[in-house]
């Protein structure tokens, strides 16, 4: 087993193995290695996602944690492509997103279609999930709760450095009723130190993405679609994403201008949008 470049997915699944060891056994990493007949560094590297475990390694590790063959098959399916430069996951598998997000040193995102999840209100998130009928009704409360719980990283003393580029057209998309939009605009204004507004007349050739950067790991680009989530660590794709954010830095309003623009949406005139300014409905 050789140490290789970790990915967001390999680190999330490695952390899942660590949690299983801690919750299902009374063994520390070194004692687990002794039980398995492994070198201590092997357990450490697998749990940190820095080394690929073989199928035999996974069987031995998960058996020691009391897991059955069905659990192993599910984990093996998720683990199979964990070290690839492009990893596609169905939307239900949100743990990788939360782990990658919470361990990042910097987080830079661009959204053209809606408000970024980390600065959404619960009511806005709920209304957004209900649009289009893509999400089963019974799943929505858990999805909203998960999204709001993720926002705890912004309240940490060691929070990542964040920049949210939000296209003004996304602000004009009415999600829910007027009250929901009023509360959402107010939350954005409260978080204005992290928000950069891209003016409505600026064309950006991207639907949106997130760039996570880490102190000791390679950066990761994350793209969220209707049916799947994509995690990218291809160096070329990372470079192109950095060019996108360099462009957004040039065309977006600065922090002060963005705050002023958000304030216009918090207290706008009560008439229908006529092409001359923001609206609530």
C-alpha angles and dihedrals in degrees: 000000000000130000111249139175110295124224134204089259096046091050092049092049092044089053088050089056090050091051090049091052092049096044100038101038138032091229128118118216095266094048090047089054091052092050091050095042091241132135108260091241090060092064091045095050094045092049091049091050091241096119132041114240117218120234089257089051090052093047091051094045096046093043089054086054091053096250123150133226093269091056090047093051092051093047092046090053091054093041096049097086099022093117097047120114089234118042123179120198132179114252093253092068097081101148092086090054092051094046095046091046096047094050097047122112093205131020122195120177140174124201125184100166105045149344113302112260095239092062100037123116116234091247092052091048091050093050091046093053089052094056116102097005093259094132126060112245094236092056097053099082092053092046091051092047091050092049093051093045089055089062089072088087089070090059096051120111088233095043117163118260103259136198119178113193106199122185112228090230087065089057089055094054105104111224112181122335133326094272092054091051092046091053091046093052089049091052091051090050089051088053094041094126087073099039127094116182119215107212118248094244094056115099114214117188094218135080091210145280143180128237116205116193124193136198096232105014137064117271120261131213116211125196123185120205132176095269107015144032120223126205116195131192099162106132092223092053091047090052092050090049091053089052089053092053092045087056092047090050088058099045102036125091114260120251095271094045090047091053090051091049092050090050088058089058094047092058108021129158113276097240132101116276109266099180095271103090148344126306140192099217 
